[in-house]
Amino acid sequence: MARLILTPHPLRLVTEGQQKGHPMSNPRYSNGALRRKHRARFKAMDAPCGICKGRLGPIHYDEPSDSAHPLSFVIDEIRPVSKWKQFGYASPKDAAKDWNNLQAAHFCCNQAKGAKVGYTRMVATPRTSGEW
């Protein structure tokens, strides 16, 4: 027998299996206040992208974080939350909350990195004719 779960929408009941896609099942957002605090801290620090090390330029902290704004700000987990057991965390939530596991990143750099560990985005620099 399926258990019914109350959702934020008062007229909608879902079963446990349906809840997987619910935003609160994402460990990054289960503690929204802490996540907002981390975002504000990175913005106040004006931190450079931890993936490309600023090679693509500064992070655009005031733009929406989406593919239309590739240099916009996102928080990157250095050690992917999906691999929490491999890194000794007690749960995915612990991996998502650990300040030492977070870094500021460009949206496009974070997309390129995905769930890789130790990824550094290299940016090609144009050569002048005398360098050939």
C-alpha angles and dihedrals in degrees: 000000000000119000117229119229126201115234129200087263104079096213097049125084121182135185121243093260092055092052094072093090092046111118092236090061088067106092091213092065102033087097102038095171092057091045091052090049091053091049091051091048093053091046092050090050090049084221118195121235108285092208104050093022090231096304091130091050133259122332113257097229096180098054123091113263104247143106091272087066106043094176093050122121127270132159113245124203106224091205105038116249088224089065096047095132092053090058097045101253118150091226142352088261091059091052091050093048099046107110090203089059094055133085136169114254143173114256091240094048091050091050091051092048096050112164095336122128121221094013117158119185111227118203120206116236118211116247125225118231092257092061096064 
